[in-house]
């Protein structure tokens, strides 16, 4: 039953991303709209058939349903994300925040690589004051795009933090990305309503994590996995 649901969500996600109706997709592969509808409603296609349908949507990947639980043996396994020192420092200082993005997907069990954790902080004055204190203690600086690892100073005060929606930071304890309103969401208040705690870390729900990853066009397999949890 779970495989049926995964196939259904994966096909629907791919079709909608391609801007195709069920009828248009059916015409591309020489089948009927009702056949597409049956798959999207939970009828399990063969793996070969699913690959054909996804290819018609422009998803040029080889499909392994096992990917949603365990990656194929010949596929490198992404290490599960664990809270980094900057994130732990936020918790220690009682900064209200939610972990989102790929870090959240990893904590929910998706096999995705996480370069830097995405943290969504509360925007209240008290929360920003606590956040500013942590960033000051960590000597946070803005990361400069590129491979040279350059950084720039910035105003780490609460008012200074309000000057941008997203901050990509380097700290004495490692990198940290802050986003007050991640794509596809309305920020902390939106995400905190359904957030869950995993290993002591507040994490955006599977539904909200999928919503954000979809908005930024991230890994379709991860989005499908999250939406079937």
Number of C-alpha atoms within 10 A of each C-alpha: 8 11 16 17 21 23 25 24 22 22 22 23 20 21 21 12 15 15 12 16 14 18 15 15 21 19 13 13 13 9 13 15 15 12 15 21 16 13 19 22 15 17 17 19 19 9 14 10 12 19 19 16 21 22 15 19 21 13 18 11 9 13 16 13 16 10 16 19 11 14 16 13 8 6 9 9 13 13 11 16 21 15 15 14 16 22 23 13 18 19 16 10 13 12 21 20 28 24 29 30 25 26 25 29 29 21 23 21 18 25 25 20 15 18 11 17 22 23 27 26 23 20 20 10 11 13 18 22 18 18 26 21 18 21 22 15 12 17 15 26 23 19 20 14 10 7 6 8 9 12 16 11 11 12 15 20 16 19 12 12 20 14 10 10 12 17 18 18 22 23 19 13 14 14 20 24 18 21 18 21 19 23 15 15 16 11 20 24 17 13 25 21 10 13 23 18 13 12 10 10 19 20 28 32 23 25 16 24 28 26 20 21 22 19 13 12 11 14 14 17 22 23 24 24 23 24 18 17 12
